Amino acid sequence: MERNRLLPIIVAMGMYAMGLGPALADDDSGGYTSTTVFVQTVKPVEKTLPHEMITYGTVIPDVGSTVHMVLPRPGQVTKLAVSPGQEVHKGQNLFEFSTGAAALLAYQQAASTVTFARADLSRTQELFKERLATKTQLAASEKALSDAEQALQAQEKIGAGKAAQWVVSPGDAVVTEVTAKVGERMDQGGAVLQLAQRGAVEVDLGVEPEQLSEVHPGMPVALSSVFAEQHSVSGKISGLHGMIDPQTRLVDAVVRLDGSTANGLLPGMQVKGVITLAMVKSWVMPRQAVLTDGGGAYVFQISDGKAVRVPVKIVLDMDDIYGVQGQLDPKAALVTTGNYELSDGQLVRNTDITQAPTGKAGAE
């Protein structure tokens, strides 16, 4: 009979030793009760950590630092010295073009008109001295020369008097596009190629339309290549697009960087962006410490040897930890293991207390 009474106790103790059931605890009479649960706990830690949004996007040349190199006069592209993606320096040859015949003729006509107007003014001045010409005639000759000189200056400004000319880079840049071909005849203002200032880039990060209201200009962003996340570049959101990208179905949040801050981010690179939405003060704990049911998220703390259920709200989800807000007792141990067996007010026995993980560095 005595063996039959001890058998359930022996089985239960064996199950606990293997981690398969609730623990046995001494009662006041020296016997055992199966209502006590062994748990592991951590000390509650409250910290201020960043609330972050993970985004992905592409590096493109900064539109505000892009220059279109165009023909100042009608002509023909005769040589191209660069190709797309090439880095160029200030003063480096980009392309050569020959001035069109009509533009050359217009320059020659303007030059001959100036020559004639000067000679006519000289004759009129001599006649005026001899009182054979009136002041009106002299004024008309002076105006004719002034008009002719202005017309010639306009032709010289666009270089119409040069039969062939090399166009050079206005600064250190990257050739992002070449739109013309050798031998192609082009009108005045025709685009030949496009330059982007070296190091001046724009990063378009895709944000879910439903989350767009959480992102605002000025928010800090950590940018890194998706293949080398350990090397990051700091920036800020400079603006938000007002429409959904038809290809990604996301809304672009724009980050602009100059040469000193781009730090290796090249046009065409795929990047990861971590946007800091806010700094949030919360209780930091392992994910397994937080349970959920129909009443929402909750945790268990230990008070006077009993489990106390505390409702919480999850405000941060970072790697293997949660940041929660709730009325936690900073002096009461927080249950991390064995909590799924607990109910409010149940007896517990704590095996150890360890320090809770704190996630990324933050202000306590």
C-alpha positions as MATLAB code, in Angstrom:
seq = 'MERNRLLPIIVAMGMYAMGLGPALADDDSGGYTSTTVFVQTVKPVEKTLPHEMITYGTVIPDVGSTVHMVLPRPGQVTKLAVSPGQEVHKGQNLFEFSTGAAALLAYQQAASTVTFARADLSRTQELFKERLATKTQLAASEKALSDAEQALQAQEKIGAGKAAQWVVSPGDAVVTEVTAKVGERMDQGGAVLQLAQRGAVEVDLGVEPEQLSEVHPGMPVALSSVFAEQHSVSGKISGLHGMIDPQTRLVDAVVRLDGSTANGLLPGMQVKGVITLAMVKSWVMPRQAVLTDGGGAYVFQISDGKAVRVPVKIVLDMDDIYGVQGQLDPKAALVTTGNYELSDGQLVRNTDITQAPTGKAGAE';
ca = [
       0.000    0.000    0.000;
       2.821    2.410    0.944;
       4.560    1.714   -2.386;
       1.385    2.625   -4.301;
       1.208    5.965   -2.478;
       4.823    6.831   -3.265;
       4.704    5.803   -6.951;
       2.998    9.003   -8.294;
       5.492   11.142   -6.385;
       8.451    9.235   -7.766;
       7.073    9.479  -11.346;
       6.406   13.196  -11.003;
       9.906   13.837   -9.688;
      11.347   11.924  -12.616;
       9.278   13.967  -15.081;
      10.508   17.220  -13.598;
      14.128   16.027  -13.737;
      13.623   15.526  -17.475;
      11.883   18.918  -17.806;
       8.526   17.327  -18.669;
       6.188   18.641  -15.992;
       5.506   20.922  -13.051;
       7.787   20.738  -10.042;
       7.123   19.281   -6.605;
       7.484   21.494   -3.555;
       7.473   20.827    0.169;
       4.294   21.742    1.971;
       4.053   22.789    5.607;
       3.427   19.219    6.734;
       6.592   17.879    5.114;
       4.748   16.365    2.146;
       4.680   17.474   -1.514;
       2.293   19.414   -3.731;
       2.188   19.471   -7.541;
       0.893   23.079   -7.762;
       4.336   24.711   -7.599;
       6.116   25.397  -10.915;
       9.867   25.776  -11.276;
      10.770   28.802  -13.417;
      13.754   30.793  -14.596;
      13.744   34.557  -14.346;
      15.618   37.713  -15.244;
      15.808   41.110  -13.641;
      13.536   43.660  -15.398;
      15.523   46.285  -17.271;
      14.104   49.577  -18.526;
      15.963   51.327  -21.357;
      15.439   53.902  -24.063;
      15.945   52.251  -27.467;
      15.331   53.314  -31.078;
      12.073   52.376  -32.753;
      13.294   51.452  -36.227;
      11.876   50.691  -39.647;
      13.816   48.443  -42.044;
      13.664   49.511  -45.699;
      15.463   48.680  -48.934;
      16.249   50.780  -51.968;
      18.623   51.814  -54.740;
      21.374   54.420  -55.060;
      20.956   56.781  -58.027;
      22.780   59.971  -59.102;
      21.476   63.064  -57.320;
      19.143   64.837  -59.745;
      20.153   68.218  -58.330;
      23.814   67.550  -59.181;
      23.246   66.269  -62.722;
      24.435   68.245  -65.765;
      23.317   67.704  -69.357;
      26.073   68.463  -71.860;
      24.432   69.889  -74.985;
      25.497   71.377  -78.306;
      25.559   75.193  -78.098;
      24.939   75.418  -81.862;
      23.810   73.127  -84.671;
      26.489   70.678  -85.703;
      27.708   67.116  -85.909;
      29.308   64.922  -83.226;
      32.623   63.794  -84.667;
      34.303   62.120  -81.661;
      33.249   60.661  -78.301;
      35.984   60.298  -75.672;
      33.909   58.840  -72.810;
      31.424   56.058  -72.111;
      28.624   55.529  -69.560;
      29.888   54.920  -66.027;
      33.295   56.483  -66.665;
      34.771   58.894  -64.130;
      36.080   62.155  -65.592;
      38.058   65.046  -64.177;
      37.684   68.787  -64.581;
      38.916   69.905  -68.015;
      38.939   66.390  -69.491;
      37.767   66.057  -73.120;
      34.255   64.659  -73.467;
      33.356   64.950  -77.141;
      34.250   66.865  -80.301;
      31.757   68.317  -82.725;
      31.887   70.239  -85.999;
      29.814   73.380  -86.476;
      27.040   73.122  -89.055;
      27.394   74.932  -92.363;
      24.420   77.189  -91.682;
      25.869   78.289  -88.334;
      29.248   79.047  -89.942;
      27.535   81.078  -92.661;
      25.554   83.048  -90.059;
      28.777   83.899  -88.238;
      30.529   85.016  -91.427;
      27.562   87.196  -92.368;
      27.533   88.775  -88.915;
      31.266   89.480  -89.163;
      30.941   91.081  -92.627;
      28.008   93.184  -91.424;
      30.179   94.589  -88.631;
      32.960   95.393  -91.105;
      30.542   97.206  -93.411;
      28.889   99.100  -90.527;
      32.254  100.344  -89.262;
      33.233  101.595  -92.701;
      29.847  103.253  -93.154;
      30.123  104.984  -89.786;
      33.602  106.261  -90.663;
      32.336  107.793  -93.935;
      29.331  109.332  -92.220;
      31.565  110.902  -89.558;
      33.768  112.490  -92.304;
      30.709  113.830  -94.096;
      29.330  115.160  -90.824;
      32.555  117.063  -90.181;
      32.180  118.680  -93.597;
      28.513  119.330  -92.850;
      27.459  117.046  -95.661;
      25.650  114.633  -93.335;
      23.063  115.305  -90.688;
      23.018  114.252  -87.032;
      20.226  111.821  -87.870;
      22.370  110.084  -90.473;
      25.288  109.894  -88.030;
      23.057  108.406  -85.301;
      21.664  105.853  -87.768;
      25.195  104.733  -88.718;
      26.186  104.416  -85.057;
      23.109  102.325  -84.318;
      23.723  100.088  -87.319;
      27.258   99.375  -86.063;
      26.021   98.686  -82.513;
      23.378   96.233  -83.764;
      25.905   94.459  -85.984;
      28.410   94.101  -83.142;
      25.760   92.661  -80.819;
      24.756   90.133  -83.466;
      28.387   89.098  -83.906;
      28.886   88.765  -80.141;
      25.885   86.454  -79.986;
      27.433   84.234  -82.659;
      30.786   84.275  -80.892;
      29.135   83.355  -77.594;
      27.900   80.065  -79.019;
      31.221   79.511  -80.808;
      29.716   79.639  -84.259;
      33.020   80.859  -85.640;
      34.802   77.621  -84.690;
      34.709   74.911  -87.307;
      35.486   72.180  -84.733;
      35.586   72.201  -80.931;
      36.213   69.859  -78.007;
      33.769   70.108  -75.083;
      35.403   69.488  -71.699;
      34.062   68.423  -68.294;
      33.152   71.343  -65.993;
      34.286   69.366  -62.921;
      35.011   65.951  -61.441;
      32.031   63.800  -62.346;
      30.702   60.456  -63.542;
      29.230   59.942  -67.019;
      25.775   58.536  -66.324;
      24.400   58.539  -69.871;
      25.538   59.057  -73.478;
      22.633   59.928  -75.771;
      24.408   60.889  -79.013;
      26.356   58.843  -81.537;
      29.419   59.686  -83.582;
      28.372   61.206  -86.914;
      24.942   62.244  -85.667;
      23.799   65.685  -86.791;
      22.102   67.642  -84.034;
      20.261   70.918  -83.617;
      21.297   73.604  -81.176;
      20.572   72.426  -77.617;
      20.710   68.724  -78.478;
      21.855   66.586  -75.501;
      25.029   64.585  -76.066;
      25.679   63.119  -72.614;
      24.849   63.482  -68.939;
      27.231   64.021  -66.017;
      26.627   63.546  -62.289;
      28.803   65.145  -59.653;
      31.137   62.539  -58.212;
      29.902   61.312  -54.824;
      26.595   63.189  -54.963;
      23.962   60.466  -54.812;
      20.330   59.977  -53.905;
      18.989   56.885  -52.160;
      15.350   55.983  -52.765;
      14.083   53.754  -49.949;
      10.797   51.917  -50.446;
       8.216   52.406  -47.674;
       4.913   50.559  -47.435;
       2.098   53.042  -48.188;
       0.357   52.071  -44.938;
       3.491   53.021  -42.950;
       4.217   56.269  -44.762;
       2.631   58.393  -42.023;
       5.340   57.191  -39.604;
       8.189   58.618  -41.730;
       9.032   62.326  -41.803;
      11.827   64.477  -43.292;
      14.768   64.869  -40.949;
      14.608   61.364  -39.476;
      18.068   59.729  -39.199;
      18.863   56.776  -41.461;
      21.683   54.225  -41.392;
      22.500   53.055  -44.936;
      24.572   50.051  -45.939;
      25.034   47.727  -48.870;
      22.848   44.649  -48.608;
      26.055   42.608  -49.027;
      28.127   44.487  -46.407;
      25.842   45.643  -43.618;
      28.766   46.140  -41.237;
      29.794   49.293  -43.148;
      27.070   51.895  -42.736;
      26.628   55.517  -43.800;
      24.572   58.019  -41.816;
      22.028   60.279  -43.471;
      18.620   61.869  -43.022;
      15.309   61.649  -44.839;
      15.232   64.697  -47.108;
      11.801   64.156  -48.648;
       8.975   61.774  -49.476;
       7.436   61.056  -52.866;
       3.732   61.688  -53.237;
       2.901   58.622  -55.311;
       3.407   54.867  -55.404;
       6.231   53.574  -57.588;
       4.519   51.467  -60.292;
       7.363   48.926  -60.257;
       7.925   48.399  -56.523;
       4.388   49.325  -55.360;
       6.085   51.285  -52.556;
       6.489   54.985  -51.796;
      10.054   56.320  -51.994;
      11.656   58.083  -49.041;
      14.616   60.071  -50.387;
      18.030   60.414  -48.731;
      20.542   62.769  -50.395;
      24.287   62.437  -49.765;
      27.227   64.502  -51.008;
      30.751   63.377  -51.761;
      31.920   63.591  -48.146;
      29.119   61.429  -46.732;
      28.385   58.937  -49.520;
      31.430   56.886  -48.431;
      31.409   54.253  -51.146;
      27.710   54.198  -52.041;
      27.749   54.064  -55.832;
      24.874   54.612  -58.282;
      23.096   51.330  -58.978;
      23.952   49.788  -55.578;
      21.204   48.011  -53.635;
      21.110   49.222  -50.034;
      19.409   48.579  -46.710;
      18.102   51.580  -44.805;
      17.322   51.577  -41.090;
      15.129   54.582  -40.296;
      14.951   55.665  -36.648;
      11.320   56.664  -36.152;
      11.582   57.565  -32.456;
      13.382   56.808  -29.203;
      11.114   54.716  -26.988;
      11.447   54.006  -23.268;
      10.367   50.448  -22.521;
      11.027   47.288  -20.525;
      13.508   45.131  -22.454;
      13.134   41.347  -22.160;
      13.634   38.073  -24.071;
      10.894   37.248  -26.535;
       9.937   34.089  -24.636;
       9.030   36.175  -21.595;
       6.015   37.641  -23.413;
       2.882   35.537  -23.876;
      -0.365   36.373  -25.660;
      -3.954   35.209  -25.441;
      -7.391   36.651  -26.074;
      -6.684   39.405  -23.587;
      -3.525   40.562  -25.361;
       0.161   40.397  -24.429;
       1.235   39.726  -20.848;
       4.168   38.651  -18.683;
       4.562   36.981  -15.301;
       6.503   38.415  -12.368;
       7.128   36.806   -9.000;
       5.796   38.387   -5.829;
       5.970   36.559   -2.481;
       6.574   33.258   -4.251;
       3.541   33.599   -6.489;
       3.104   34.372  -10.183;
       1.569   37.763  -10.940;
       0.170   38.324  -14.431;
       0.984   41.802  -15.792;
      -0.621   43.020  -19.045;
       1.840   44.729  -21.410;
       1.943   46.379  -24.804;
       4.673   45.418  -27.286;
       6.253   48.628  -28.638;
       9.570   47.321  -29.976;
      10.416   44.100  -31.812;
      14.188   43.815  -32.202;
      16.023   40.611  -33.053;
      15.533   38.257  -30.079;
      14.028   40.765  -27.666;
      10.835   42.719  -27.110;
      10.410   46.192  -25.741;
       7.157   46.413  -23.799;
       5.308   49.013  -21.772;
       3.257   48.140  -18.696;
       3.032   48.404  -14.917;
       5.984   46.141  -14.128;
       7.555   46.024  -10.664;
      11.266   46.818  -11.202;
      12.157   44.810   -8.067;
      10.175   41.676   -8.946;
      11.786   38.901  -10.993;
      10.472   38.442  -14.544;
       9.675   34.866  -15.607;
      11.309   33.788  -18.876;
      11.144   29.981  -18.764;
       8.178   27.970  -17.491;
       5.756   30.890  -17.854;
       3.493   28.949  -20.216;
       2.589   26.672  -17.278;
       1.642   29.534  -14.981;
      -1.627   31.123  -14.018;
      -2.177   34.250  -11.977;
      -1.454   33.591   -8.284;
       0.182   30.192   -8.814;
       3.050   29.158   -6.532;
       6.461   29.246   -8.199;
       9.991   28.317   -7.302;
      12.729   30.350   -8.962;
      15.874   28.513  -10.038;
      18.068   31.521  -10.931;
      18.004   35.184  -11.835;
      20.016   36.458  -14.779;
      20.412   39.827  -16.462;
      17.918   40.478  -19.245;
      19.268   41.174  -22.753;
      19.271   44.859  -23.574;
      19.380   44.825  -27.357;
      21.194   47.716  -29.029;
      22.875   50.378  -26.955;
      20.469   52.898  -25.550;
      20.178   55.418  -22.763;
      19.001   53.893  -19.525;
];
